[in-house]
């Protein structure tokens, strides 16, 4: 008799343990996607790093100025030479970015104080993305930059 009670108790505890993970998360339906039917969590929009570098275009003057509140306004045209995976469509292109009161961390190296043609620039930010097998958003996402690093153009006598 005691053996039957122990087996019954063990079976009840085992059933309870097996049922808890399926209901542990509110809104969960047991398929691991937080209550969404038919879509993976990868289809939810998330931020990806967006990094590209190149030179300030020599045919279009940069109009970037720092506002009194520390934000930046203007346009920056970049001849893109290097990118990370998320920005690969810009590689080899000339891209113009327009900023309006943007919260940017602009770092000038080598005594630079403004954007000049031929300066080396690196733009670092994020872009909204979804998984590769998910439906594309109705409007394409635009990168949101947080940092721009500016290095002076290579001088002609730098190779001496």
C-alpha positions as CSV (number, residue, x, y, z in Angstrom):
1,X,0.0,0.0,0.0
2,X,2.8,2.4,0.9
3,X,4.4,1.7,-2.4
4,X,1.2,2.8,-4.3
5,X,1.0,6.1,-2.5
6,X,4.7,6.9,-3.2
7,X,4.3,6.1,-6.9
8,X,1.1,8.2,-7.1
9,X,2.8,11.1,-5.3
10,X,5.8,10.9,-7.6
11,X,3.6,10.8,-10.7
12,X,1.6,13.9,-9.5
13,X,4.8,15.9,-8.8
14,X,6.2,14.9,-12.2
15,X,3.0,16.0,-14.0
16,X,3.1,19.3,-12.1
17,X,6.8,19.9,-13.1
18,X,6.0,19.1,-16.7
19,X,3.1,21.5,-16.8
20,X,4.9,24.5,-15.2
21,X,7.2,25.4,-18.1
22,X,4.3,25.7,-20.6
23,X,2.6,28.2,-18.4
24,X,5.5,29.9,-16.7
25,X,5.5,33.0,-19.0
26,X,2.4,35.2,-19.2
27,X,0.9,35.1,-22.6
28,X,2.9,32.0,-23.5
29,X,1.2,29.4,-25.5
30,X,3.8,26.7,-25.0
31,X,5.4,27.1,-28.5
32,X,8.2,29.4,-27.2
33,X,7.2,32.6,-29.1
34,X,5.5,34.6,-26.3
35,X,1.9,34.1,-27.4
36,X,2.3,35.1,-31.0
37,X,0.9,32.4,-33.3
38,X,2.8,31.7,-36.5
39,X,5.7,34.2,-36.1
40,X,9.0,33.8,-34.4
41,X,10.5,36.4,-32.1
42,X,13.1,37.0,-34.8
43,X,10.3,38.7,-36.8
44,X,10.0,41.4,-34.2
45,X,11.9,44.6,-35.0
46,X,15.3,44.8,-33.2
47,X,18.3,47.1,-33.5
48,X,21.4,46.0,-35.4
49,X,24.8,47.8,-35.4
50,X,25.2,50.0,-38.5
51,X,28.8,51.0,-39.2
52,X,30.4,52.5,-42.2
53,X,33.5,54.5,-43.1
54,X,34.9,56.4,-46.0
55,X,35.8,60.0,-46.9
56,X,33.9,63.2,-46.9
57,X,32.9,63.7,-50.6
58,X,34.9,66.4,-52.3
59,X,32.1,67.5,-54.7
60,X,29.5,68.2,-52.1
61,X,30.4,70.4,-49.2
62,X,29.5,69.2,-45.7
63,X,27.1,71.7,-43.9
64,X,27.3,70.1,-40.5
65,X,27.2,72.6,-37.6
66,X,26.8,72.2,-33.9
67,X,23.8,73.9,-32.4
68,X,23.9,75.9,-29.2
69,X,22.2,72.9,-27.4
70,X,25.0,70.5,-28.5
71,X,22.9,68.8,-31.2
72,X,24.1,68.7,-34.9
73,X,22.3,69.9,-38.0
74,X,23.3,69.8,-41.6
75,X,24.2,67.3,-44.4
76,X,27.2,65.1,-44.7
77,X,28.0,63.3,-48.0
78,X,30.3,60.3,-47.6
79,X,32.1,58.2,-50.3
80,X,31.7,54.9,-48.4
81,X,34.6,52.4,-48.6
82,X,34.0,50.0,-45.7
83,X,30.9,48.8,-43.9
84,X,29.7,46.1,-41.5
85,X,27.1,43.5,-42.7
86,X,24.1,45.6,-42.0
87,X,25.4,48.6,-44.1
88,X,26.8,46.5,-47.0
89,X,24.4,48.1,-49.5
90,X,26.2,51.4,-49.0
91,X,29.7,50.0,-49.8
92,X,31.1,51.7,-52.9
93,X,28.3,54.3,-52.9
94,X,28.2,58.0,-52.3
95,X,25.6,58.5,-49.5
96,X,24.2,61.8,-48.2
97,X,22.9,62.0,-44.7
98,X,20.8,64.8,-43.4
99,X,20.7,65.6,-39.7
100,X,18.2,67.8,-37.9
101,X,19.0,68.5,-34.2
102,X,20.6,65.1,-34.0
103,X,22.2,63.9,-30.7
104,X,25.6,63.0,-32.1
105,X,28.9,62.4,-30.4
106,X,31.2,63.9,-33.0
107,X,34.9,63.3,-32.3
108,X,37.5,65.3,-34.3
109,X,41.0,63.8,-34.2
110,X,44.3,65.3,-35.4
111,X,43.4,69.0,-34.7
112,X,40.3,68.9,-36.9
113,X,37.4,71.2,-35.9
114,X,35.1,70.9,-39.0
115,X,34.2,68.5,-41.7
116,X,36.4,69.1,-44.8
117,X,36.6,67.3,-48.2
118,X,38.8,64.2,-48.0
119,X,38.5,63.8,-44.3
120,X,38.3,60.2,-43.1
121,X,35.0,59.6,-41.3
122,X,33.4,56.7,-39.5
123,X,29.7,56.7,-38.8
124,X,28.4,54.4,-36.0
125,X,24.8,53.8,-35.3
126,X,21.9,51.4,-35.4
127,X,19.2,50.3,-37.8
128,X,15.9,48.5,-37.2
129,X,15.9,45.0,-38.6
130,X,13.9,41.8,-38.7
131,X,15.0,38.2,-39.4
132,X,15.9,37.3,-43.0
133,X,12.9,35.0,-43.4
134,X,10.4,37.5,-42.1
135,X,8.2,39.8,-44.1
136,X,9.9,43.1,-44.8
137,X,8.6,46.3,-43.1
138,X,6.4,48.5,-45.3
139,X,8.8,51.4,-45.1
140,X,12.5,50.7,-45.2
141,X,14.4,51.6,-42.0
142,X,16.9,54.4,-42.0
143,X,20.0,54.3,-39.8
144,X,20.2,56.4,-36.7
145,X,23.7,57.5,-36.0
146,X,25.1,58.2,-32.5
147,X,28.8,58.8,-33.2
148,X,30.9,60.2,-36.0
149,X,34.7,60.1,-35.8
150,X,36.6,62.4,-38.1
151,X,40.3,62.0,-39.0
152,X,42.2,64.6,-41.1
153,X,42.7,63.8,-44.8
154,X,46.0,62.2,-45.6
155,X,48.5,64.8,-46.6
156,X,50.4,64.6,-49.9
157,X,53.8,64.4,-48.1
158,X,52.7,61.6,-45.6
159,X,54.5,59.0,-47.7
160,X,57.9,60.6,-47.3
